Amino acid sequence: MTNSMMVIFPYRHNQTWVFDDERMGLVQEPFVSGVPEMIDILIQDIANVDEGFKLLFSANPFPSYQVELILLKEEYNGHWYRWNQKNLEGWLCPALFQYFSEPPNKIYCKAESLY
């Protein structure tokens, strides 16, 4: 059984958002295709964010979540999600399966400062 709450620590590398997760064998895994733009909006009020931030996420709502992403479709072994409140869409690559056995219908997220 996997945790219901997960956390990663995205940071900027070569002008894009990436993250490492040694437990999952991921190093400088990039966010692409709309997700960097979502992250930029999500973290706009966090100081010193270029040093990184904490991203909490779950398939279930949790107290003070900031974003609800809704599954749209599968493409190229990844999945498109929509952030309705901001009218944005982003593609999550197959690394999603390191955290979920199947793509959740919704993903809830919250960004927090490292400090």
C-alpha positions, 0 to 999 in steps of 0.5 A, a space after each residue: 500500500 502506498 502513502 495517501 500523502 506524498 511529498 517531493 521537493 521541486 527546484 529549478 535546473 536549467 530554467 525548468 522545474 525538476 525534482 529528485 526522488 531517490 526512493 523512486 529512482 528519479 533524478 532531475 525529473 522535469 515537469 513539462 507541457 504546461 505543468 511548469 506554468 502551473 507551478 509558477 502560479 502555485 508558488 508565486 507567493 513563496 520567498 526564495 523559491 528558486 532554491 526549491 519548495 515542498 510540494 504535497 500531493 494526494 489523490 484525496 482532498 486534504 486540509 488547505 490544499 491549493 489545487 485540484 487537478 482533474 484527469 482529462 486523457 492519456 497520451 504518450 504513456 502520460 496523462 493530461 490534467 486540468 486546473 479548472 480554476 486557472 484554465 490550464 492543462 498540463 501533462 504528467 509523465 509516466 513517473 506518475 506511476 511511481 506514486 500511483 498504481 493508476 492515474 487518479 481522477 483528481 490530484 490535490 496539491 499544496 506548495 509550501 516554503 522550505 523554510 
